């Protein structure tokens, strides 16, 4: 059985490597061209330099303020794909119920320079061009580590050393949202604070957990709860905890929207929680396969499922605020 699976995995690796990027994924330039072509009065470009961000206005005053953050880790291509789907649906009328109660700030691509390298076949890149993990570079319980031994989670030489993190921080603090969601892949999970320590926050804890449990029952059957407790490792200097502790966002979440099969994980004989942080011993094809849907059907299913989760999360939080 293991021999058969090994042969199958080699064929999968060849498929991903030879195609570079499956045709149903979008390169950065394609995304920007597509959004520029939209006739969508509610959509406004905020930034297209260090980060790519957009604002979607609500159809009502005094709306819930929602901040969605996609693409911090470039190898998690499906994250930005979900953000693009959100913009598409906002502009074609499919999100009318959401936009009747919420205005949305979207960081569609938090790490565009490094994502371009991933799009060209370097599927294991997690950091920015400086080799810094921008989701360890936030000034919330930031910790210095040896970047030579932990290159995938290098936090930089100080908190907010990176242009991407600073740009997102300014956008976040200027917008002052009620709901913050950072979108990743590598597991299927609905996380809440804390990630920097194995405990939960006190503020809005029960309400956050109730929202996640409702969404989970309807859509996901994912892992739910404080991130560090679920993952069994800590993540200092992350954006979710910063939004919760420093910006005082009432509802602060991190969603992990895609997880590869348990057969793949057991075949590699490594704990999956480590894979979310590091891919030092994985090939480019293994990285793509682990963090992103390879088939078009799985890709569409992932986007459909998580669009439902984003919509319901926003509507549930709107009822709580």
C-alpha positions in Angstrom: 0.0 0.0 0.0 2.8 2.4 0.9 4.6 1.6 -2.4 1.4 2.4 -4.4 0.9 5.7 -2.5 4.6 6.6 -3.1 4.2 6.1 -6.8 1.0 8.2 -6.7 2.7 10.9 -4.8 5.6 11.1 -7.3 3.0 11.5 -10.1 1.3 14.2 -8.1 4.6 15.9 -7.6 5.4 15.8 -11.3 1.9 17.2 -12.1 2.3 20.2 -9.8 5.9 20.9 -10.8 5.3 20.7 -14.5 2.3 22.9 -14.5 3.8 25.4 -12.2 0.4 26.7 -11.2 -3.0 25.1 -12.0 -5.0 27.2 -14.5 -7.8 27.9 -12.1 -5.5 29.8 -9.7 -4.8 33.5 -10.4 -1.5 35.3 -10.6 -1.1 38.6 -9.0 -1.3 40.6 -12.2 -4.4 38.7 -13.3 -6.1 39.6 -10.0 -5.2 43.2 -10.3 -6.4 43.4 -13.9 -9.7 41.6 -13.0 -10.5 43.9 -10.1 -9.6 47.0 -12.2 -12.1 45.8 -14.8 -15.0 45.5 -12.4 -17.9 47.9 -12.5 -18.5 48.1 -8.8 -19.3 51.4 -7.1 -19.0 50.0 -3.6 -15.4 48.8 -4.2 -12.5 51.2 -3.7 -8.8 50.6 -4.0 -6.9 51.4 -0.9 -3.3 50.3 -1.7 -1.5 48.5 -4.5 2.1 48.9 -3.5 3.5 47.1 -0.4 0.1 45.4 0.2 -3.0 45.1 -2.0 -6.0 46.3 -0.2 -9.6 47.3 -0.9 -12.6 48.8 0.8 -16.2 47.7 0.2 -18.9 50.1 1.5 -22.1 49.1 3.2 -25.5 49.9 1.9 -26.6 51.2 5.3 -25.1 53.7 7.8 -23.7 52.6 11.2 -22.6 49.3 9.8 -20.5 46.6 11.4 -16.8 47.1 10.5 -15.1 44.0 9.2 -11.4 43.6 8.5 -10.4 40.6 6.3 -6.7 39.7 6.0 -5.6 37.3 3.2 -2.3 36.1 1.9 0.2 36.7 4.8 1.9 33.5 3.9 2.5 33.3 0.1 2.5 29.5 -0.2 -1.1 29.5 1.1 -2.4 30.6 -2.3 -5.9 29.5 -1.5 -6.2 32.4 1.0 -6.0 35.2 -1.6 -8.2 33.1 -3.9 -10.9 33.2 -1.2 -10.4 37.0 -0.9 -10.9 37.4 -4.6 -14.1 35.3 -4.5 -15.3 37.6 -1.7 -14.8 40.7 -3.9 -16.4 39.0 -6.9 -19.5 38.2 -4.9 -19.6 41.6 -3.3 -19.7 43.1 -6.7 -22.2 40.7 -8.4 -24.8 41.1 -5.6 -24.3 37.8 -3.9 -23.3 39.5 -0.7 -26.2 41.9 -0.4 -27.2 40.5 3.0 -23.7 41.0 4.3 -23.3 44.5 2.8 -26.6 45.5 4.3 -25.1 45.2 7.8 -21.3 45.5 7.2 -18.6 47.6 5.6 -15.5 45.6 4.8 -11.8 46.4 4.6 -9.9 43.7 2.7 -6.2 43.1 2.5 -6.4 40.8 -0.5 -2.7 40.2 -0.8 -0.6 40.9 2.3 2.7 39.7 0.8 2.6 40.4 -3.0 6.3 40.3 -3.8 6.8 36.9 -2.3 3.5 35.5 -3.7 4.8 36.2 -7.2 7.7 33.8 -6.5 5.2 31.2 -5.3 3.1 31.7 -8.4 6.3 30.9 -10.5 6.9 27.5 -8.7 8.6 28.2 -5.4 5.7 26.7 -3.5 7.3 26.6 -0.1 7.8 30.3 0.5 6.2 31.4 3.8 8.1 34.6 4.5 8.5 38.0 2.8 11.4 39.1 0.6 13.5 39.8 3.7 13.0 36.2 5.0 10.6 37.4 7.7 7.3 35.7 8.7 5.0 38.7 8.8 2.6 36.8 11.1 5.4 36.7 13.7 6.3 40.4 13.2 3.4 42.0 15.1 4.0 43.9 18.3 1.9 41.6 20.4 4.1 39.4 22.6 6.8 39.5 19.9 9.8 37.3 20.6 13.2 37.1 19.1 14.4 33.7 17.8 17.3 32.3 15.9 16.3 32.8 12.3 19.1 30.5 11.0 17.5 27.5 12.8 13.9 28.7 12.3 13.9 30.4 8.9 10.1 29.8 8.2 9.1 31.6 11.4 11.8 34.3 11.6 10.1 37.3 13.4 12.5 39.9 12.2 15.0 41.9 14.3 12.2 43.7 16.1 8.4 44.0 16.0 7.0 45.8 13.0 10.4 45.7 11.2 8.6 44.8 7.9 6.9 47.2 5.5 4.0 44.7 5.0 3.2 44.5 8.7 3.4 48.2 9.2 1.1 48.8 6.2 -1.5 46.3 7.6 -1.2 47.8 11.1 -1.9 51.3 9.9 -4.9 50.1 7.9 -6.2 48.1 10.8 -5.8 50.9 13.4 -7.3 53.5 11.1 -10.3 51.4 10.3 -10.9 50.3 13.9 -13.0 47.2 13.1 -15.5 45.2 15.2 -14.5 41.9 13.5 -11.1 40.8 12.4 -10.4 37.6 10.5 -7.0 36.4 9.2 -7.2 33.6 6.6 -4.7 30.8 6.3 -4.4 27.2 5.2 -2.7 24.0 6.5 -5.5 22.9 8.7 -9.3 23.2 8.9 -9.9 25.3 12.0 -11.7 28.3 13.5 -9.3 29.9 15.9 -9.7 32.7 18.5 -7.2 34.2 20.9 -4.8 33.4 22.1 -2.1 32.1 19.8 0.9 33.4 21.8 0.0 31.3 24.9 -2.1 28.3 25.7 -5.0 30.1 27.2 -8.0 32.1 26.1 -8.8 35.8 26.3 -11.3 37.0 28.8 -13.0 39.8 26.7 -15.8 38.5 24.5 -14.6 35.0 25.0 -18.0 33.3 25.3 -19.5 35.3 22.5 -16.6 34.6 20.2 -16.8 30.9 21.0 -20.6 30.9 20.4 -20.2 32.4 17.0 -17.5 29.9 16.0 -19.5 26.9 17.3 -22.6 28.0 15.3 -20.6 28.4 12.1 -18.8 25.2 12.7 -22.0 23.2 13.2 -23.5 24.5 10.0 -20.5 24.4 7.7 -17.2 23.0 8.8 -16.9 20.4 11.6 -13.4 21.9 12.1 -11.2 22.4 15.2 -12.6 25.3 17.2 -11.1 27.3 20.0 -8.0 29.2 21.2 -5.3 28.7 18.6 -2.3 27.7 20.8 -4.4 25.1 22.6 -5.6 23.5 19.4 -2.3 23.6 17.6 -0.2 22.6 20.7 2.4 25.3 19.9 2.6 29.0 20.5 2.8 31.7 17.9 4.1 35.0 19.4 3.9 38.2 17.4 0.8 37.2 15.4 -1.9 39.5 14.0 -4.9 37.9 15.6 -3.6 38.5 19.1 -2.5 42.0 18.2 -6.0 42.9 16.9 -7.6 41.5 20.0 -5.1 42.8 22.7 -3.8 46.0 21.2 -6.4 47.3 18.8 -9.2 46.0 21.1 -11.2 44.4 18.3 -14.1 42.6 20.0 -14.2 39.6 17.7 -10.8 38.5 16.5 -10.3 35.2 14.6 -8.0 33.2 12.4 -9.5 30.7 10.0 -7.5 27.8 8.5 -9.4 26.9 5.4 -7.7 23.9 3.8 -6.2 20.7 5.2 -4.6 17.9 3.2 -5.7 14.3 3.7 -4.6 12.4 6.7 -3.1 9.8 4.4 -0.6 12.3 3.1 0.3 13.5 6.6 0.8 10.0 8.0 2.8 9.0 4.9 5.3 11.8 5.7 5.3 10.7 9.3 5.4 14.2 10.7 2.9 16.0 12.9 0.8 18.3 10.8 0.9 21.1 13.4 4.6 21.6 12.6 3.9 21.8 8.9 1.8 24.9 9.3 4.9 26.6 10.5 7.8 25.0 8.7 8.4 23.2 5.4 12.2 22.9 5.5 12.1 19.2 4.5 9.3 19.4 1.9 9.7 19.7 -1.8 7.9 22.5 -3.8 5.3 20.0 -5.0 4.7 18.7 -1.4 4.2 22.3 -0.2 1.7 23.1 -2.9 -0.2 19.9 -2.3 -0.3 20.4 1.5 -1.5 24.0 1.6 -3.7 24.2 -1.5 -6.4 22.3 -3.3 -5.0 20.7 -6.4 -8.1 19.7 -8.3 -10.5 22.3 -9.6 -13.5 20.6 -7.9 -11.7 20.7 -4.5 -10.7 24.4 -5.2 -14.4 25.3 -5.9 -15.6 23.3 -2.9 -13.2 25.1 -0.6 -14.2 28.6 -1.8 -17.9 27.8 -1.6 -17.6 26.4 1.9 -15.6 29.2 3.3 -17.6 31.9 1.6 -20.5 30.5 3.5 -18.5 30.6 6.7 -17.4 34.2 6.2 -20.9 35.3 5.4 -22.4 33.6 8.4 -19.6 34.8 10.7 -20.2 38.4 9.7 -24.0 38.1 10.1 -23.7 36.5 13.5 -21.2 39.1 14.8 -23.5 41.9 13.4 -26.2 40.5 15.7 -23.9 40.6 18.7 -22.5 44.1 18.3 
